[in-house]
Amino acid sequence: MKKYINLLILGILLISFGSYYFLRNVSWDDVLLKLGQYDQKITIMNTADVHGHIMFEDNAWGQYTSENIYGVMGLPLVKYLFELEKKENPNTILVDTGDMFHGTNEANVDKGEGILKIANLMGYTAMIPGSNDFNFGYKRFMELSSSLNTSMVSANLYRDGERLFEPYRIVETGGKKIALMGLLTTNALRSMSADEIKGVTVEDPVQEATKVVAELKDKADVIVLLSHLGDDTDVELAKKVDGIDLILSGRRHNLYTDAVKVGNTYIVEAGAWTTHVGYANLYFKGGKLKDIDWKVRSSKNESKSDAQMTQIAEQYHAVALEQTKEVVGKSEVELNGMRTELRTKETNFANLLTDAMKEKAGADIALLNGGGIRESIKQGDINLYQLNKSLPFANSMMVVNLKGDNIYRAIERGLRAYPNGTNGAFLQVSGIEYTFDASKSADKRLVQVLYQGKPLDKNQIFKVAISDYLYNGGDNYDEFKDAEVLQTDSLLMTVLADHIKKHKVVSPKEDGRIMVTKKRYKS
């Protein structure tokens, strides 16, 4: 009897495992396709926020959460997955939703030239500009985009009243016309000088989308938005603009394992840094779109990476390593550059950098947007390559005179989106301590700011170290625009490198300079 019971239990376990495997790995829509319930499937593969990641890495330091650290595939391995999918379904296209060219040491070599070469081998059908694609300057961005062998599309990027790119591209695959339109965040140009972008504007995405969708309704079977607005903005856009079938989101680096549906619009996002690639499967019946299924996939099989692309990547990697091999010092602890934590709480890495800024400037206070740090650094020796990976943006330190009231208002602005782990505006600080109440509504969260143990005087003028990104209105900050500029200094990466060289060994800690009370949500 006992033998039969054990066999019964084993059978139940096997059935349960088989069901679990089936549900995780087999699309029900694909089953219906085989049964004839659908007569067509088109797959749109999507990379998002690649940020120059062309090298395979074991983990993605700084992305997602400490519980979900994925490997970085690099574009050569993504190319393999694309070719694999095309063999299974010839009606497969590949698109990108912005921030391709900037963000790694390899990207910095010749200002994105290696990334351009690899992107041109990927087989993209369409791409859109991202906000960080302008980090090498507007002129360089236009050089890169004009050298692409695919279409760059954007409906709301203008110069002197004319669109810089076509607002959309219509591609025909599997007998269906797929319209691929693009939209860019209105914040994209905030870190650039007025002279550099004279005449360049990013227009309201809702107005532009409304016009383009109206034009496309009689031209395409499916309307797909390639978006670099941020998924939160995409949700609001989908509520206001009817007729978009699918939004492939970029900018926020969120990883969607399932689609979100707003009205009749599916919204998805494929993460960042090539940790994953997204698959939007479109199913048709009688010529009409009936359903959209979304999956994300990744691979750790580096040996499958495209050989030609890998050779190019390794060439640029070797140059980057040579240029940044100098060891500047040592850290006795891991420097926490986890994206979600930098944007919701104090971290030891942010403390180290803001302290370095304050010390270098001889300032009273230092302020830094949490989104300025992109990656953790392991305990041990630190070289310039690692620092460049963590601080990839060409942001310089500025020293300004700033009224205390502006400091209060800036900190409050940084708390508006709390506890959203994609909120790069969250301010990290040195020289002050602040406490906020997470149970309060936006613009009413800041409880107190202490300077030298006493409430910060709102009427006093303080010498403050910030980044040029903040001064120029990045992350929608306007509290710094009228500040008296005392000096413009080195790149933040250089400020930190010099600080570590000076001290030789660093061991930063979280010391309570940012405190939260009445925490309603787990960040």
Backbone hydrogen bonds, N-H to C=O, Kabsch-Sander energy under -0.5 kcal/mol:
donor,donor_aa,acceptor,acceptor_aa,energy
5,I,1,M,-2.2
6,N,2,K,-2.3
7,L,3,K,-2.0
8,L,4,Y,-2.4
9,I,5,I,-2.6
10,L,6,N,-2.4
11,G,7,L,-2.5
12,I,8,L,-2.3
13,L,9,I,-2.4
14,L,10,L,-2.5
15,I,11,G,-2.5
16,S,12,I,-2.6
17,F,13,L,-2.7
18,G,14,L,-2.6
19,S,15,I,-2.5
20,Y,16,S,-2.5
21,Y,17,F,-2.8
22,F,18,G,-2.4
23,L,19,S,-2.7
24,R,20,Y,-2.0
25,N,21,Y,-2.1
26,V,22,F,-2.6
27,S,25,N,-0.5
31,V,27,S,-1.5
32,L,28,W,-2.3
33,L,29,D,-2.1
34,K,30,D,-2.1
35,L,31,V,-1.7
36,G,33,L,-1.1
37,Q,32,L,-2.6
38,Y,32,L,-0.8
39,D,284,F,-2.6
40,Q,284,F,-1.1
42,I,282,L,-2.5
43,T,91,N,-2.4
44,I,280,A,-2.8
45,M,43,T,-0.6
45,M,93,I,-3.3
46,N,278,G,-2.2
47,T,95,V,-2.1
49,D,98,G,-1.4
51,H,99,D,-3.3
52,G,100,M,-1.9
53,H,50,V,-1.4
54,I,52,G,-1.2
57,E,72,V,-2.6
60,A,70,Y,-1.7
61,W,59,N,-0.9
63,Q,60,A,-1.9
65,T,68,N,-0.5
68,N,65,T,-1.2
70,Y,68,N,-0.7
72,V,57,E,-1.6
73,M,71,G,-0.6
73,M,274,T,-1.9
75,L,53,H,-1.1
77,L,74,G,-1.0
78,V,74,G,-1.7
79,K,75,L,-2.5
80,Y,76,P,-1.0
81,L,77,L,-1.7
82,F,78,V,-2.2
83,E,79,K,-2.5
84,L,80,Y,-2.5
85,E,81,L,-2.1
86,K,82,F,-2.3
87,K,83,E,-1.7
88,E,84,L,-1.4
89,N,85,E,-3.1
92,T,90,P,-1.7
93,I,43,T,-2.4
95,V,45,M,-2.5
96,D,126,A,-1.6
97,T,47,T,-1.8
108,N,104,T,-1.5
109,V,105,N,-0.9
109,V,106,E,-0.5
111,K,108,N,-1.7
112,G,107,A,-2.8
113,E,109,V,-0.7
113,E,110,D,-0.7
114,G,109,V,-0.7
116,L,112,G,-2.2
117,K,113,E,-2.1
118,I,114,G,-2.0
119,A,115,I,-3.0
120,N,116,L,-2.1
121,L,118,I,-1.4
122,M,118,I,-0.5
122,M,119,A,-1.1
123,G,119,A,-0.6
124,Y,119,A,-0.6
125,T,94,L,-3.5
126,A,94,L,-0.9
127,M,151,S,-2.4
128,I,96,D,-0.6
133,D,130,G,-1.2
134,F,131,S,-0.8
135,N,132,N,-1.5
137,G,134,F,-2.3
141,F,137,G,-2.2
142,M,138,Y,-2.3
143,E,139,K,-1.8
144,L,140,R,-2.6
145,S,141,F,-2.9
146,S,142,M,-2.0
147,S,143,E,-0.8
147,S,144,L,-0.8
148,L,145,S,-0.9
151,S,125,T,-0.8
153,V,127,M,-2.6
153,V,151,S,-0.6
154,S,166,E,-2.1
155,A,182,G,-3.3
158,Y,156,N,-0.6
158,Y,201,T,-3.1
159,R,162,E,-3.0
160,D,199,G,-2.7
162,E,159,R,-1.8
164,L,157,L,-2.4
165,F,157,L,-0.5
166,E,152,M,-0.6
169,R,180,L,-1.8
171,V,169,R,-0.6
171,V,178,I,-2.8
173,T,171,V,-0.6
173,T,176,K,-2.3
176,K,173,T,-2.0
178,I,171,V,-3.4
178,I,176,K,-0.7
179,A,177,K,-0.6
179,A,222,V,-3.0
180,L,169,R,-3.2
180,L,178,I,-0.5
181,M,179,A,-0.6
181,M,224,V,-2.6
182,G,167,P,-1.6
183,L,226,L,-1.8
185,T,228,H,-1.6
188,A,185,T,-1.5
190,R,187,N,-1.6
192,M,189,L,-1.7
197,I,193,S,-1.5
198,K,195,D,-1.0
200,V,197,I,-2.6
201,T,158,Y,-2.2
203,E,156,N,-2.8
203,E,201,T,-0.6
208,E,204,D,-2.1
209,A,205,P,-2.8
210,T,206,V,-2.4
211,K,207,Q,-1.8
212,V,208,E,-2.4
213,V,209,A,-2.9
214,A,210,T,-1.7
215,E,211,K,-1.6
216,L,212,V,-1.9
217,K,213,V,-1.4
219,K,216,L,-1.9
220,A,216,L,-2.0
221,D,177,K,-2.1
222,V,177,K,-1.7
224,V,179,A,-3.1
224,V,222,V,-0.5
225,L,246,L,-3.0
226,L,181,M,-3.7
226,L,224,V,-0.6
227,S,225,L,-0.8
227,S,248,L,-2.6
228,H,183,L,-2.4
230,G,250,G,-0.8
234,D,230,G,-2.2
235,V,231,D,-1.9
236,E,232,D,-1.4
237,L,233,T,-2.5
238,A,234,D,-2.6
239,K,235,V,-1.3
240,K,236,E,-1.0
240,K,237,L,-0.7
241,V,237,L,-2.4
242,D,240,K,-0.6
244,I,241,V,-0.6
245,D,223,I,-1.8
245,D,243,G,-0.6
246,L,223,I,-1.5
247,I,266,Y,-3.0
248,L,225,L,-2.8
248,L,246,L,-0.5
249,S,247,I,-0.8
249,S,268,V,-3.1
250,G,227,S,-0.5
256,Y,254,N,-0.7
256,Y,269,E,-2.7
257,T,255,L,-0.6
260,V,267,I,-2.6
262,V,260,V,-0.5
262,V,265,T,-2.8
263,G,261,K,-0.5
265,T,262,V,-2.2
266,Y,245,D,-2.2
267,I,260,V,-3.2
268,V,247,I,-2.2
270,A,249,S,-0.6
271,G,254,N,-2.2
273,W,49,D,-2.8
274,T,48,A,-0.5
275,T,272,A,-2.1
277,V,297,R,-2.1
278,G,46,N,-2.7
279,Y,295,K,-3.0
280,A,44,I,-2.4
281,N,279,Y,-0.7
281,N,293,D,-3.2
282,L,42,I,-3.6
282,L,280,A,-0.6
283,Y,281,N,-0.5
283,Y,291,D,-2.8
284,F,40,Q,-2.5
285,K,288,K,-2.4
288,K,285,K,-1.8
290,K,283,Y,-3.2
291,D,283,Y,-1.4
293,D,281,N,-2.5
295,K,279,Y,-1.8
297,R,277,V,-2.3
302,E,300,K,-1.6
304,K,301,N,-2.0
305,S,302,E,-2.1
306,D,76,P,-2.2
310,T,306,D,-2.4
311,Q,307,A,-2.1
312,I,308,Q,-1.6
313,A,309,M,-2.6
314,E,310,T,-2.7
315,Q,311,Q,-1.6
316,Y,312,I,-2.0
317,H,313,A,-2.3
318,A,314,E,-2.3
319,V,315,Q,-1.7
320,A,316,Y,-2.3
321,L,317,H,-2.6
322,E,318,A,-2.0
323,Q,319,V,-2.3
324,T,320,A,-1.2
325,K,322,E,-0.7
328,V,326,E,-0.5
328,V,382,I,-2.7
329,G,382,I,-1.1
330,K,504,K,-2.2
331,S,380,G,-2.4
332,E,506,V,-2.7
335,L,377,I,-2.8
336,N,334,E,-0.7
337,G,335,L,-0.9
339,R,62,G,-2.5
340,T,64,Y,-1.0
341,E,338,M,-0.7
342,L,338,M,-2.6
343,R,339,R,-1.1
344,T,341,E,-1.6
345,K,341,E,-2.4
349,F,336,N,-0.5
351,N,347,T,-2.1
352,L,348,N,-2.1
353,L,349,F,-2.3
354,T,350,A,-2.7
355,D,351,N,-2.3
356,A,352,L,-2.0
357,M,353,L,-2.4
358,K,354,T,-2.5
359,E,355,D,-2.5
360,K,356,A,-2.6
361,A,357,M,-2.3
362,G,358,K,-1.0
363,A,358,K,-2.0
364,D,463,K,-2.4
365,I,463,K,-1.7
366,A,430,S,-2.3
367,L,465,A,-2.6
368,L,428,Q,-2.3
370,G,426,F,-3.2
371,G,424,G,-2.4
372,G,369,N,-2.2
373,I,370,G,-1.3
374,R,390,S,-3.2
377,I,335,L,-1.8
380,G,331,S,-2.4
382,I,329,G,-2.9
384,L,326,E,-1.8
385,Y,324,T,-1.9
387,L,383,N,-1.8
388,N,384,L,-2.7
389,K,385,Y,-1.7
390,S,386,Q,-1.9
391,L,387,L,-2.4
395,N,393,F,-1.8
397,M,490,S,-2.8
398,M,466,I,-3.2
399,V,487,Q,-2.8
400,V,464,V,-2.8
401,N,484,E,-2.5
402,L,400,V,-0.5
402,L,462,F,-2.8
404,G,460,Q,-2.3
405,D,458,K,-2.2
406,N,403,K,-0.9
407,I,403,K,-1.3
408,Y,404,G,-2.0
409,R,405,D,-2.3
410,A,406,N,-2.3
411,I,407,I,-2.4
412,E,408,Y,-2.3
413,R,409,R,-2.1
414,G,410,A,-2.0
415,L,411,I,-0.8
415,L,412,E,-0.9
416,R,413,R,-1.5
418,Y,415,L,-1.3
420,N,417,A,-2.6
423,N,420,N,-1.8
424,G,422,T,-1.5
426,F,423,N,-1.5
428,Q,368,L,-3.4
430,S,366,A,-1.8
433,E,450,L,-2.0
434,Y,513,R,-2.8
435,T,448,Q,-2.2
436,F,515,M,-2.3
437,D,445,R,-3.0
438,A,436,F,-0.7
438,A,517,T,-2.5
440,K,437,D,-1.4
444,K,441,S,-1.8
447,V,435,T,-2.9
448,Q,435,T,-1.5
450,L,433,E,-3.2
451,Y,454,K,-3.8
452,Q,431,G,-0.5
454,K,451,Y,-1.5
456,L,449,V,-2.9
458,K,456,L,-0.5
460,Q,457,D,-0.9
462,F,402,L,-2.9
464,V,400,V,-3.2
464,V,462,F,-0.7
465,A,365,I,-2.6
466,I,398,M,-2.8
466,I,464,V,-0.5
468,D,396,S,-2.5
471,Y,467,S,-2.1
472,N,468,D,-2.3
473,G,470,L,-1.8
474,G,469,Y,-2.9
476,N,473,G,-1.2
477,Y,474,G,-1.5
481,K,478,D,-0.5
483,A,480,F,-1.6
484,E,401,N,-1.1
486,L,399,V,-3.3
486,L,484,E,-0.5
487,Q,399,V,-1.5
489,D,397,M,-3.7
492,L,395,N,-2.9
495,V,491,L,-2.5
496,L,492,L,-2.4
497,A,493,M,-2.4
498,D,494,T,-2.8
499,H,495,V,-1.7
500,I,496,L,-2.4
501,K,497,A,-2.5
502,K,498,D,-2.2
503,H,499,H,-2.1
504,K,500,I,-2.1
505,V,503,H,-3.3
506,V,330,K,-2.7
511,D,509,K,-0.6
515,M,434,Y,-2.5
517,T,436,F,-2.6
520,R,518,K,-0.8
523,S,521,Y,-0.6
